[in-house]
């Protein structure tokens, strides 16, 4: 079969024309993009102003929370938050100390005090239209909660179950700002297969003057 140089040029030109036409169609279908928001905090961010402080807290961990048969365990610590990224996110650090516990286990054995720390980002997600709580802790765990406001309460909940203490669980944080000088914090968990939310940490947060 005889191959003509001219025919290859025709094929190439047809291919180029087809690609150009296709790209032109895709560009025409591209939706109009909105400009970035800039650094202006959304209105929802103002509701988080109550968290933008330094707090001390005292906790009560209910019996059977840290392990099966565990006694009620006391706790205390500090919770410090400050605005970052142009005032649209809160950067919060937590340092909590738990114990001592009678017949303690794990990090609480032999009358030891267990220290738990975490770094947290709290803010309003303009893409998902929800409050978010993103965190990492010194137990090598991560947290990604969605939140909402109900009256005086700011509520964050994990979207699904994650393995904690060897058991699939969901978690929920509730901050009640009805009394700004004594903010109630409740941490609840829900074991997979059980629809009941059970308290795992009950604290009172006091602003540090």
C-alpha positions, 0 to 999 in steps of 0.5 A: 500500500502506498503511503502519501505524505499529504494524507498524514498532514490532512489527518493531523489537521483534522485531529487538531481541528477536532481537539480545538473544537472539543476544548472550545465546547468544554470552556463554554460549559465552564460555570462562572466562578465566584470570587474568593471571600477574602479575610472577612469573617462570615457572620456565623463566626461571631457566635464562636466569640464565647470560646475565644478565651482562656479557661480552666476546668474541672471534670468528672469522668463517670464510672465505667468510662475509662475501662469496664469497672472503672471508678469515677475519676476526677480531672482538671486542666486548661483550655486556651483559644485564640483567633488565627488566619485573619480571625476566621478560625480558632486555634485551641489547645487542651491540656487535661490531667486525670486521676488518681484512680483506685485500682487504676489501669493503663496510664492511671495504674499505681496512682499515676496521673494521666495527661491528655493534650490536643490541638484543635481548629474550630470554625465555620466551614463556608463550603459545607455550611456547618461548624467544624472541629478538627483535632489531633491529640497525644494518643495519635488520634484525629477528630473531625466533627460537624457542629450546630447551634441550638439555643445556648448550646454549641454541639459537635458530633462525629459523622460516623463510628471510629475505633476507640479503646478497641470499640467502634464509637461515635462522639459528641461535644456539647458546650452550654454557654447559658452561664458565660462564667461557668460554661458546661461541657459534656462529652458523650459517646455512643457505642455502635449498635446502641442508640444511647448517648452516654456521658464520658466527661462532664466539666465546668469551664471557668474563664481565666480573668 
